C-alpha cells in the first residue's frame, strides 16, 4: 500500500560536505513496494543475460558409427546397429541441451513499477543520498574514491547515478570493485537492488520531478487546443492540418491560401489518377476492333464527369455519322451482309461465294 508521507534523503556536495536534507519527488517516492513485480523484473534481467549456447550432439551428429559392429545373429551378443548409439561410450546424447533463447519480455508499465518499488525500498532504508553534479575535468579514480570515503560508504556496494552520460565519472569509477556508475535513465531494478547505497545527482532527480509538473501544462495545452479547434472552419484542426473528410477543392484552397501551419496533404492514388485524367487537355482517340474507340475529352470547370467508355448504341451512331475511308466502308458493307459496296459515286458488286 502506498504511503502518503513524504520521504527525505541526505544531501552532500560533490566533495562530500554535508548539506540540508532534501525532499524526494513525491511522484516517484510514494512508498509503493511491490515484491512480486520486483522479483519478475530481476528474474527477467538475469534470464536475458544468458547466452543460451549450450549444445550437445545426438547420434546423428556424432562422426562414425555407419557400419554395423557385428552381424545380427550367431555371435551370442546383443544386436547392435551402430557404435554411436546412446548406450555406447562416445555415442550420442539423448535429450541434451540445444541452443535456445532465454529472453523474457516484461511490459513497460511492469518494469516502471518494479523500478519505482526498488527506489522506495532503498529510500525507506535511508540508502538514497543526493549529491551535487559531479564535474570532473579528467578521469581520476582517487577523486571519486575520496568522495566515497567522505560519505563513509567505501566498504559498501555503491551505485552512482549521473544526470546523463558522464564519461569522466564513469572512467573514474570503472576500476573500483564495489562501485558502479551509470546514467539515471538507464538504471534497472536489478542494479538498484544490487547496491547497498544509491548516490543520485540532484539534477537527475530534478528531471524526474519536472516530469510530473510537465503533465499539467500538457493537459492545459490540450484544452486550449480544443478551444482553438472549435474556432476553426470546418475541415481544419488546431495545428493547421485539414481533416480527411474535407473536399479536395477546400484542401487545395487552404494550402494555396497560405494557412498558418498547413502541411502537405496526402491525396489518395485513385483521386490523383482521376484528377490527372481531367487535367489533361486532350487524349488521342483509340481504335479497337476497327469501329470501337474511346474518347477522353478535356474537362471543363464545373462540368460533370463524363464516362470514359461510350455505350454500344453511341458507338454505332458515331460510326454512321463519322466519315470513313474505303476500307472502313468495305467492312461496314460486309458487316451488314450487302452484296455491293458504295465507293464514291459508284456501286461495286462483290463476288459471290461459290
VEXVO-503100 format. One record per residue (C-alpha): residue in one letter; x, y, z; residue number from 1. Coordinates in Angstrom, 2 decimals. Layout:
N
<r = A, u = X, v = Y, w = Z, k = NUM>;
...
***
This chain:
354
<r = X, u = 0.00, v = 0.00, w = 0.00, k = 1>;
<r = X, u = 1.30, v = 3.44, w = -0.93, k = 2>;
<r = X, u = 2.38, v = 5.71, w = 1.89, k = 3>;
<r = X, u = 1.25, v = 9.34, w = 1.71, k = 4>;
<r = X, u = 4.12, v = 10.61, w = 3.86, k = 5>;
<r = X, u = 6.99, v = 12.36, w = 2.13, k = 6>;
<r = X, u = 10.48, v = 10.90, w = 2.10, k = 7>;
<r = X, u = 13.66, v = 12.81, w = 2.77, k = 8>;
<r = X, u = 17.23, v = 11.99, w = 1.79, k = 9>;
<r = X, u = 20.64, v = 13.20, w = 2.91, k = 10>;
<r = X, u = 22.34, v = 15.72, w = 0.64, k = 11>;
<r = X, u = 26.07, v = 16.28, w = 0.03, k = 12>;
<r = X, u = 28.24, v = 18.38, w = -2.20, k = 13>;
<r = X, u = 30.48, v = 16.94, w = -4.89, k = 14>;
<r = X, u = 33.40, v = 16.92, w = -2.39, k = 15>;
<r = X, u = 31.48, v = 15.17, w = 0.39, k = 16>;
<r = X, u = 30.38, v = 18.16, w = 2.51, k = 17>;
<r = X, u = 27.04, v = 17.54, w = 4.20, k = 18>;
<r = X, u = 24.10, v = 19.80, w = 3.36, k = 19>;
<r = X, u = 20.49, v = 20.04, w = 4.47, k = 20>;
<r = X, u = 18.30, v = 17.07, w = 3.68, k = 21>;
<r = X, u = 16.11, v = 17.30, w = 0.62, k = 22>;
<r = X, u = 12.60, v = 16.05, w = -0.07, k = 23>;
<r = X, u = 12.43, v = 13.32, w = -2.67, k = 24>;
<r = X, u = 9.94, v = 13.70, w = -5.55, k = 25>;
<r = X, u = 6.50, v = 12.60, w = -4.41, k = 26>;
<r = X, u = 5.52, v = 11.18, w = -7.79, k = 27>;
<r = X, u = 8.29, v = 8.58, w = -7.59, k = 28>;
<r = X, u = 8.95, v = 8.12, w = -3.88, k = 29>;
<r = X, u = 5.44, v = 7.48, w = -2.58, k = 30>;
<r = X, u = 6.17, v = 4.37, w = -0.53, k = 31>;
<r = X, u = 4.98, v = 1.84, w = -3.11, k = 32>;
<r = X, u = 6.76, v = -1.52, w = -2.80, k = 33>;
<r = X, u = 5.59, v = -4.44, w = -4.92, k = 34>;
<r = X, u = 7.65, v = -7.53, w = -4.20, k = 35>;
<r = X, u = 6.25, v = -9.89, w = -6.89, k = 36>;
<r = X, u = 6.86, v = -7.28, w = -9.59, k = 37>;
<r = X, u = 10.44, v = -6.72, w = -8.44, k = 38>;
<r = X, u = 11.03, v = -10.48, w = -8.47, k = 39>;
<r = X, u = 9.69, v = -10.73, w = -12.02, k = 40>;
<r = X, u = 11.88, v = -7.87, w = -13.23, k = 41>;
<r = X, u = 15.05, v = -9.26, w = -11.63, k = 42>;
<r = X, u = 14.38, v = -12.76, w = -12.92, k = 43>;
<r = X, u = 13.82, v = -11.43, w = -16.44, k = 44>;
<r = X, u = 17.01, v = -9.35, w = -16.25, k = 45>;
<r = X, u = 19.12, v = -12.34, w = -15.22, k = 46>;
<r = X, u = 17.48, v = -14.56, w = -17.83, k = 47>;
<r = X, u = 18.24, v = -12.04, w = -20.56, k = 48>;
<r = X, u = 21.94, v = -12.17, w = -19.65, k = 49>;
<r = X, u = 22.14, v = -15.84, w = -20.62, k = 50>;
<r = X, u = 23.63, v = -16.64, w = -24.00, k = 51>;
<r = X, u = 21.83, v = -19.96, w = -24.35, k = 52>;
<r = X, u = 24.55, v = -21.56, w = -26.48, k = 53>;
<r = X, u = 24.84, v = -24.91, w = -24.63, k = 54>;
<r = X, u = 24.67, v = -27.73, w = -27.19, k = 55>;
<r = X, u = 25.15, v = -31.49, w = -27.37, k = 56>;
<r = X, u = 25.27, v = -33.97, w = -30.26, k = 57>;
<r = X, u = 22.70, v = -36.61, w = -30.89, k = 58>;
<r = X, u = 23.64, v = -39.89, w = -32.56, k = 59>;
<r = X, u = 23.02, v = -38.31, w = -35.94, k = 60>;
<r = X, u = 25.71, v = -35.64, w = -35.41, k = 61>;
<r = X, u = 28.47, v = -37.87, w = -33.96, k = 62>;
<r = X, u = 31.12, v = -38.84, w = -36.51, k = 63>;
<r = X, u = 31.33, v = -42.54, w = -37.30, k = 64>;
<r = X, u = 29.05, v = -45.45, w = -36.50, k = 65>;
<r = X, u = 27.90, v = -46.04, w = -40.04, k = 66>;
<r = X, u = 28.91, v = -49.69, w = -40.11, k = 67>;
<r = X, u = 27.15, v = -52.38, w = -38.14, k = 68>;
<r = X, u = 29.64, v = -53.57, w = -35.47, k = 69>;
<r = X, u = 28.84, v = -57.27, w = -35.94, k = 70>;
<r = X, u = 26.33, v = -59.42, w = -37.72, k = 71>;
<r = X, u = 22.79, v = -59.66, w = -36.50, k = 72>;
<r = X, u = 22.80, v = -63.34, w = -35.48, k = 73>;
<r = X, u = 25.23, v = -66.01, w = -34.46, k = 74>;
<r = X, u = 27.58, v = -64.15, w = -32.14, k = 75>;
<r = X, u = 25.66, v = -64.63, w = -28.91, k = 76>;
<r = X, u = 25.85, v = -60.93, w = -28.19, k = 77>;
<r = X, u = 23.09, v = -58.37, w = -28.25, k = 78>;
<r = X, u = 22.26, v = -57.00, w = -31.65, k = 79>;
<r = X, u = 23.78, v = -53.57, w = -32.39, k = 80>;
<r = X, u = 23.37, v = -51.34, w = -35.39, k = 81>;
<r = X, u = 25.84, v = -48.52, w = -34.65, k = 82>;
<r = X, u = 28.66, v = -47.68, w = -32.28, k = 83>;
<r = X, u = 27.30, v = -44.16, w = -31.89, k = 84>;
<r = X, u = 24.04, v = -45.21, w = -30.24, k = 85>;
<r = X, u = 23.36, v = -43.57, w = -26.85, k = 86>;
<r = X, u = 24.19, v = -46.81, w = -24.98, k = 87>;
<r = X, u = 27.73, v = -46.80, w = -26.36, k = 88>;
<r = X, u = 30.67, v = -44.90, w = -24.94, k = 89>;
<r = X, u = 31.30, v = -41.98, w = -27.25, k = 90>;
<r = X, u = 27.81, v = -42.21, w = -28.64, k = 91>;
<r = X, u = 25.20, v = -39.51, w = -28.96, k = 92>;
<r = X, u = 23.34, v = -37.77, w = -26.14, k = 93>;
<r = X, u = 19.63, v = -38.21, w = -25.63, k = 94>;
<r = X, u = 17.55, v = -35.12, w = -24.82, k = 95>;
<r = X, u = 20.63, v = -32.96, w = -24.33, k = 96>;
<r = X, u = 20.60, v = -29.14, w = -24.32, k = 97>;
<r = X, u = 20.41, v = -27.31, w = -27.62, k = 98>;
<r = X, u = 20.98, v = -23.60, w = -28.36, k = 99>;
<r = X, u = 17.93, v = -21.63, w = -27.32, k = 100>;
<r = X, u = 16.86, v = -18.18, w = -26.18, k = 101>;
<r = X, u = 16.10, v = -17.49, w = -22.53, k = 102>;
<r = X, u = 14.78, v = -13.98, w = -23.22, k = 103>;
<r = X, u = 11.82, v = -12.81, w = -21.14, k = 104>;
<r = X, u = 9.76, v = -9.78, w = -22.06, k = 105>;
<r = X, u = 8.37, v = -7.64, w = -19.25, k = 106>;
<r = X, u = 5.75, v = -4.99, w = -20.06, k = 107>;
<r = X, u = 6.87, v = -1.39, w = -19.86, k = 108>;
<r = X, u = 4.49, v = -0.48, w = -17.04, k = 109>;
<r = X, u = 5.56, v = -3.51, w = -15.03, k = 110>;
<r = X, u = 9.21, v = -2.52, w = -15.40, k = 111>;
<r = X, u = 8.41, v = 1.02, w = -14.31, k = 112>;
<r = X, u = 6.53, v = -0.25, w = -11.26, k = 113>;
<r = X, u = 9.40, v = -2.59, w = -10.31, k = 114>;
<r = X, u = 11.93, v = 0.23, w = -10.65, k = 115>;
<r = X, u = 9.76, v = 2.51, w = -8.56, k = 116>;
<r = X, u = 9.34, v = -0.18, w = -5.89, k = 117>;
<r = X, u = 13.11, v = -0.72, w = -5.71, k = 118>;
<r = X, u = 13.74, v = 3.01, w = -5.25, k = 119>;
<r = X, u = 11.14, v = 3.20, w = -2.50, k = 120>;
<r = X, u = 12.67, v = 0.19, w = -0.78, k = 121>;
<r = X, u = 16.10, v = 1.85, w = -0.70, k = 122>;
<r = X, u = 14.58, v = 5.18, w = 0.38, k = 123>;
<r = X, u = 12.89, v = 3.51, w = 3.37, k = 124>;
<r = X, u = 16.29, v = 2.17, w = 4.42, k = 125>;
<r = X, u = 17.79, v = 5.69, w = 4.16, k = 126>;
<r = X, u = 20.13, v = 4.35, w = 1.49, k = 127>;
<r = X, u = 19.46, v = 7.16, w = -1.02, k = 128>;
<r = X, u = 21.95, v = 10.04, w = -0.98, k = 129>;
<r = X, u = 21.56, v = 13.12, w = -3.15, k = 130>;
<r = X, u = 24.79, v = 14.75, w = -4.32, k = 131>;
<r = X, u = 25.59, v = 17.76, w = -6.46, k = 132>;
<r = X, u = 26.62, v = 17.37, w = -10.08, k = 133>;
<r = X, u = 29.97, v = 15.62, w = -10.44, k = 134>;
<r = X, u = 32.08, v = 17.72, w = -12.79, k = 135>;
<r = X, u = 35.44, v = 16.05, w = -13.41, k = 136>;
<r = X, u = 37.79, v = 17.65, w = -15.91, k = 137>;
<r = X, u = 39.56, v = 14.32, w = -16.39, k = 138>;
<r = X, u = 39.08, v = 10.76, w = -15.15, k = 139>;
<r = X, u = 40.50, v = 10.47, w = -11.62, k = 140>;
<r = X, u = 39.83, v = 7.40, w = -9.51, k = 141>;
<r = X, u = 41.33, v = 8.91, w = -6.38, k = 142>;
<r = X, u = 38.92, v = 11.84, w = -6.58, k = 143>;
<r = X, u = 35.86, v = 9.60, w = -6.70, k = 144>;
<r = X, u = 37.31, v = 7.35, w = -4.01, k = 145>;
<r = X, u = 37.80, v = 10.41, w = -1.78, k = 146>;
<r = X, u = 34.08, v = 11.22, w = -2.19, k = 147>;
<r = X, u = 33.07, v = 7.70, w = -1.18, k = 148>;
<r = X, u = 35.43, v = 7.86, w = 1.79, k = 149>;
<r = X, u = 33.91, v = 11.17, w = 2.93, k = 150>;
<r = X, u = 30.43, v = 9.64, w = 2.74, k = 151>;
<r = X, u = 31.55, v = 6.54, w = 4.66, k = 152>;
<r = X, u = 30.41, v = 4.05, w = 2.01, k = 153>;
<r = X, u = 33.76, v = 2.67, w = 0.90, k = 154>;
<r = X, u = 33.04, v = -0.84, w = 2.18, k = 155>;
<r = X, u = 29.54, v = -0.97, w = 0.65, k = 156>;
<r = X, u = 28.31, v = -1.60, w = -2.83, k = 157>;
<r = X, u = 27.61, v = 1.84, w = -4.26, k = 158>;
<r = X, u = 25.57, v = 2.72, w = -7.33, k = 159>;
<r = X, u = 26.30, v = 6.21, w = -8.69, k = 160>;
<r = X, u = 23.56, v = 7.58, w = -10.92, k = 161>;
<r = X, u = 24.55, v = 10.55, w = -13.06, k = 162>;
<r = X, u = 22.39, v = 13.00, w = -14.96, k = 163>;
<r = X, u = 23.01, v = 11.62, w = -18.44, k = 164>;
<r = X, u = 26.23, v = 10.07, w = -19.70, k = 165>;
<r = X, u = 29.30, v = 11.37, w = -17.83, k = 166>;
<r = X, u = 32.39, v = 9.76, w = -19.33, k = 167>;
<r = X, u = 34.89, v = 11.14, w = -16.81, k = 168>;
<r = X, u = 32.90, v = 9.92, w = -13.82, k = 169>;
<r = X, u = 32.38, v = 6.53, w = -15.44, k = 170>;
<r = X, u = 36.10, v = 6.09, w = -16.11, k = 171>;
<r = X, u = 36.88, v = 7.27, w = -12.57, k = 172>;
<r = X, u = 34.77, v = 4.51, w = -11.02, k = 173>;
<r = X, u = 35.43, v = 1.74, w = -13.52, k = 174>;
<r = X, u = 38.37, v = 0.37, w = -11.54, k = 175>;
<r = X, u = 36.51, v = 0.34, w = -8.21, k = 176>;
<r = X, u = 35.29, v = -3.11, w = -7.29, k = 177>;
<r = X, u = 32.30, v = -2.05, w = -5.19, k = 178>;
<r = X, u = 31.22, v = 0.98, w = -7.24, k = 179>;
<r = X, u = 29.21, v = 1.13, w = -10.43, k = 180>;
<r = X, u = 28.49, v = 4.30, w = -12.43, k = 181>;
<r = X, u = 25.62, v = 4.58, w = -14.92, k = 182>;
<r = X, u = 23.07, v = 7.16, w = -16.13, k = 183>;
<r = X, u = 19.97, v = 7.58, w = -14.03, k = 184>;
<r = X, u = 17.73, v = 6.93, w = -17.01, k = 185>;
<r = X, u = 19.35, v = 3.51, w = -17.65, k = 186>;
<r = X, u = 19.09, v = 2.12, w = -14.14, k = 187>;
<r = X, u = 17.15, v = -1.12, w = -13.72, k = 188>;
<r = X, u = 15.55, v = -2.88, w = -10.80, k = 189>;
<r = X, u = 18.44, v = -5.33, w = -10.61, k = 190>;
<r = X, u = 21.05, v = -2.57, w = -10.26, k = 191>;
<r = X, u = 19.07, v = -0.78, w = -7.54, k = 192>;
<r = X, u = 18.62, v = -3.95, w = -5.50, k = 193>;
<r = X, u = 22.26, v = -4.94, w = -6.06, k = 194>;
<r = X, u = 23.57, v = -1.75, w = -4.44, k = 195>;
<r = X, u = 23.61, v = -1.03, w = -0.74, k = 196>;
<r = X, u = 23.74, v = 2.75, w = -1.26, k = 197>;
<r = X, u = 22.44, v = 4.92, w = -4.10, k = 198>;
<r = X, u = 24.25, v = 8.17, w = -4.96, k = 199>;
<r = X, u = 21.96, v = 10.20, w = -7.20, k = 200>;
<r = X, u = 22.81, v = 13.55, w = -8.72, k = 201>;
<r = X, u = 20.35, v = 16.30, w = -7.85, k = 202>;
<r = X, u = 19.83, v = 17.23, w = -11.50, k = 203>;
<r = X, u = 18.75, v = 13.68, w = -12.29, k = 204>;
<r = X, u = 16.05, v = 13.80, w = -9.63, k = 205>;
<r = X, u = 15.08, v = 17.26, w = -10.84, k = 206>;
<r = X, u = 14.35, v = 15.82, w = -14.26, k = 207>;
<r = X, u = 12.09, v = 13.21, w = -12.70, k = 208>;
<r = X, u = 10.35, v = 15.81, w = -10.61, k = 209>;
<r = X, u = 9.83, v = 18.06, w = -13.60, k = 210>;
<r = X, u = 8.18, v = 15.23, w = -15.49, k = 211>;
<r = X, u = 5.15, v = 15.40, w = -13.21, k = 212>;
<r = X, u = 4.91, v = 19.18, w = -13.40, k = 213>;
<r = X, u = 5.10, v = 18.95, w = -17.18, k = 214>;
<r = X, u = 1.95, v = 16.84, w = -17.28, k = 215>;
<r = X, u = -0.33, v = 19.61, w = -16.01, k = 216>;
<r = X, u = 0.66, v = 22.16, w = -18.67, k = 217>;
<r = X, u = 0.22, v = 19.41, w = -21.25, k = 218>;
<r = X, u = -3.39, v = 18.99, w = -20.17, k = 219>;
<r = X, u = -3.90, v = 22.74, w = -20.20, k = 220>;
<r = X, u = -2.37, v = 22.95, w = -23.68, k = 221>;
<r = X, u = -4.69, v = 20.19, w = -24.81, k = 222>;
<r = X, u = -7.71, v = 22.13, w = -23.53, k = 223>;
<r = X, u = -6.53, v = 25.29, w = -25.29, k = 224>;
<r = X, u = -6.01, v = 23.28, w = -28.46, k = 225>;
<r = X, u = -9.60, v = 22.03, w = -28.27, k = 226>;
<r = X, u = -10.89, v = 25.59, w = -27.90, k = 227>;
<r = X, u = -8.81, v = 26.75, w = -30.86, k = 228>;
<r = X, u = -10.02, v = 23.81, w = -32.91, k = 229>;
<r = X, u = -13.62, v = 24.83, w = -32.20, k = 230>;
<r = X, u = -12.90, v = 28.28, w = -33.64, k = 231>;
<r = X, u = -11.50, v = 26.89, w = -36.90, k = 232>;
<r = X, u = -13.58, v = 26.42, w = -40.00, k = 233>;
<r = X, u = -14.94, v = 23.02, w = -40.88, k = 234>;
<r = X, u = -12.25, v = 20.83, w = -42.39, k = 235>;
<r = X, u = -9.38, v = 22.25, w = -40.25, k = 236>;
<r = X, u = -7.77, v = 21.26, w = -36.98, k = 237>;
<r = X, u = -5.80, v = 23.22, w = -34.40, k = 238>;
<r = X, u = -2.34, v = 22.58, w = -35.84, k = 239>;
<r = X, u = -3.24, v = 23.72, w = -39.33, k = 240>;
<r = X, u = -3.83, v = 20.31, w = -40.84, k = 241>;
<r = X, u = -7.11, v = 19.55, w = -42.60, k = 242>;
<r = X, u = -9.38, v = 16.65, w = -41.89, k = 243>;
<r = X, u = -9.70, v = 13.87, w = -44.41, k = 244>;
<r = X, u = -13.45, v = 14.45, w = -44.94, k = 245>;
<r = X, u = -12.89, v = 17.96, w = -46.33, k = 246>;
<r = X, u = -13.44, v = 18.39, w = -50.05, k = 247>;
<r = X, u = -10.34, v = 18.38, w = -52.29, k = 248>;
<r = X, u = -11.06, v = 21.91, w = -53.51, k = 249>;
<r = X, u = -11.26, v = 23.17, w = -49.92, k = 250>;
<r = X, u = -7.97, v = 21.50, w = -49.00, k = 251>;
<r = X, u = -6.18, v = 22.86, w = -52.08, k = 252>;
<r = X, u = -7.56, v = 26.34, w = -51.47, k = 253>;
<r = X, u = -6.40, v = 26.25, w = -47.85, k = 254>;
<r = X, u = -2.87, v = 25.19, w = -48.80, k = 255>;
<r = X, u = -2.55, v = 27.71, w = -51.63, k = 256>;
<r = X, u = -4.07, v = 30.43, w = -49.49, k = 257>;
<r = X, u = -1.17, v = 30.26, w = -47.03, k = 258>;
<r = X, u = -2.88, v = 28.86, w = -43.94, k = 259>;
<r = X, u = -0.52, v = 29.11, w = -40.96, k = 260>;
<r = X, u = 0.98, v = 25.74, w = -40.13, k = 261>;
<r = X, u = -0.60, v = 23.99, w = -43.11, k = 262>;
<r = X, u = 1.15, v = 20.80, w = -44.16, k = 263>;
<r = X, u = 1.33, v = 18.91, w = -47.41, k = 264>;
<r = X, u = -1.85, v = 16.97, w = -48.00, k = 265>;
<r = X, u = -1.82, v = 13.33, w = -48.96, k = 266>;
<r = X, u = -4.22, v = 12.68, w = -51.83, k = 267>;
<r = X, u = -5.27, v = 9.06, w = -52.48, k = 268>;
<r = X, u = -3.88, v = 7.39, w = -55.56, k = 269>;
<r = X, u = -7.26, v = 6.89, w = -57.18, k = 270>;
<r = X, u = -8.15, v = 10.54, w = -56.70, k = 271>;
<r = X, u = -4.81, v = 11.62, w = -58.16, k = 272>;
<r = X, u = -5.43, v = 9.41, w = -61.19, k = 273>;
<r = X, u = -8.88, v = 10.90, w = -61.80, k = 274>;
<r = X, u = -7.55, v = 14.43, w = -61.41, k = 275>;
<r = X, u = -4.76, v = 13.71, w = -63.88, k = 276>;
<r = X, u = -7.30, v = 12.47, w = -66.41, k = 277>;
<r = X, u = -9.40, v = 15.63, w = -66.03, k = 278>;
<r = X, u = -6.41, v = 17.94, w = -66.16, k = 279>;
<r = X, u = -5.15, v = 16.61, w = -69.47, k = 280>;
<r = X, u = -6.14, v = 18.87, w = -72.36, k = 281>;
<r = X, u = -6.92, v = 16.09, w = -74.81, k = 282>;
<r = X, u = -6.32, v = 12.41, w = -75.38, k = 283>;
<r = X, u = -5.88, v = 10.70, w = -78.72, k = 284>;
<r = X, u = -8.70, v = 8.51, w = -79.95, k = 285>;
<r = X, u = -8.02, v = 4.84, w = -79.55, k = 286>;
<r = X, u = -9.43, v = 2.50, w = -82.13, k = 287>;
<r = X, u = -10.42, v = -1.05, w = -81.25, k = 288>;
<r = X, u = -11.88, v = -3.77, w = -83.50, k = 289>;
<r = X, u = -11.99, v = -1.37, w = -86.42, k = 290>;
<r = X, u = -15.01, v = 0.64, w = -85.17, k = 291>;
<r = X, u = -14.81, v = 0.97, w = -81.37, k = 292>;
<r = X, u = -12.94, v = 3.87, w = -79.85, k = 293>;
<r = X, u = -12.55, v = 5.58, w = -76.52, k = 294>;
<r = X, u = -12.55, v = 9.37, w = -76.36, k = 295>;
<r = X, u = -11.17, v = 11.33, w = -73.45, k = 296>;
<r = X, u = -12.38, v = 14.89, w = -73.69, k = 297>;
<r = X, u = -10.96, v = 17.84, w = -71.73, k = 298>;
<r = X, u = -12.99, v = 18.54, w = -68.61, k = 299>;
<r = X, u = -14.48, v = 22.00, w = -68.20, k = 300>;
<r = X, u = -14.68, v = 23.70, w = -64.84, k = 301>;
<r = X, u = -17.96, v = 22.95, w = -63.19, k = 302>;
<r = X, u = -18.93, v = 20.32, w = -65.78, k = 303>;
<r = X, u = -19.95, v = 16.87, w = -64.51, k = 304>;
<r = X, u = -17.65, v = 13.93, w = -65.01, k = 305>;
<r = X, u = -18.14, v = 12.20, w = -68.37, k = 306>;
<r = X, u = -17.84, v = 8.45, w = -68.83, k = 307>;
<r = X, u = -14.67, v = 7.30, w = -70.47, k = 308>;
<r = X, u = -16.35, v = 4.47, w = -72.44, k = 309>;
<r = X, u = -19.28, v = 5.10, w = -74.75, k = 310>;
<r = X, u = -22.20, v = 2.74, w = -74.99, k = 311>;
<r = X, u = -22.64, v = 0.39, w = -77.93, k = 312>;
<r = X, u = -25.51, v = 2.45, w = -79.36, k = 313>;
<r = X, u = -23.45, v = 5.64, w = -79.23, k = 314>;
<r = X, u = -20.55, v = 3.91, w = -80.96, k = 315>;
<r = X, u = -22.78, v = 2.64, w = -83.76, k = 316>;
<r = X, u = -24.28, v = 6.12, w = -84.19, k = 317>;
<r = X, u = -20.83, v = 7.64, w = -84.44, k = 318>;
<r = X, u = -19.84, v = 5.01, w = -86.98, k = 319>;
<r = X, u = -22.72, v = 6.00, w = -89.22, k = 320>;
<r = X, u = -22.09, v = 9.73, w = -88.94, k = 321>;
<r = X, u = -18.28, v = 9.89, w = -88.98, k = 322>;
<r = X, u = -16.56, v = 9.84, w = -92.42, k = 323>;
<r = X, u = -14.59, v = 6.73, w = -93.03, k = 324>;
<r = X, u = -12.10, v = 5.51, w = -95.60, k = 325>;
<r = X, u = -12.55, v = 2.89, w = -98.27, k = 326>;
<r = X, u = -11.50, v = 0.09, w = -96.00, k = 327>;
<r = X, u = -14.00, v = 1.03, w = -93.28, k = 328>;
<r = X, u = -16.86, v = 1.34, w = -95.79, k = 329>;
<r = X, u = -15.92, v = -2.03, w = -97.20, k = 330>;
<r = X, u = -16.02, v = -3.60, w = -93.75, k = 331>;
<r = X, u = -19.32, v = -1.91, w = -92.92, k = 332>;
<r = X, u = -20.82, v = -3.34, w = -96.08, k = 333>;
<r = X, u = -19.58, v = -6.80, w = -95.24, k = 334>;
<r = X, u = -20.88, v = -6.49, w = -91.74, k = 335>;
<r = X, u = -24.38, v = -5.55, w = -92.95, k = 336>;
<r = X, u = -24.48, v = -8.55, w = -95.30, k = 337>;
<r = X, u = -24.81, v = -6.47, w = -98.50, k = 338>;
<r = X, u = -23.77, v = -7.81, w = -101.89, k = 339>;
<r = X, u = -22.39, v = -4.43, w = -103.02, k = 340>;
<r = X, u = -20.29, v = -1.67, w = -101.53, k = 341>;
<r = X, u = -20.70, v = 2.04, w = -102.19, k = 342>;
<r = X, u = -17.33, v = 3.58, w = -103.20, k = 343>;
<r = X, u = -17.70, v = 7.26, w = -104.02, k = 344>;
<r = X, u = -20.41, v = 7.68, w = -106.72, k = 345>;
<r = X, u = -20.07, v = 4.11, w = -107.98, k = 346>;
<r = X, u = -21.54, v = 0.95, w = -106.56, k = 347>;
<r = X, u = -19.20, v = -2.01, w = -106.68, k = 348>;
<r = X, u = -20.57, v = -5.54, w = -106.82, k = 349>;
<r = X, u = -18.99, v = -8.07, w = -104.53, k = 350>;
<r = X, u = -18.05, v = -11.52, w = -105.85, k = 351>;
<r = X, u = -20.42, v = -14.25, w = -104.79, k = 352>;
<r = X, u = -19.04, v = -17.22, w = -102.88, k = 353>;
<r = X, u = -19.34, v = -20.47, w = -104.79, k = 354>;
***
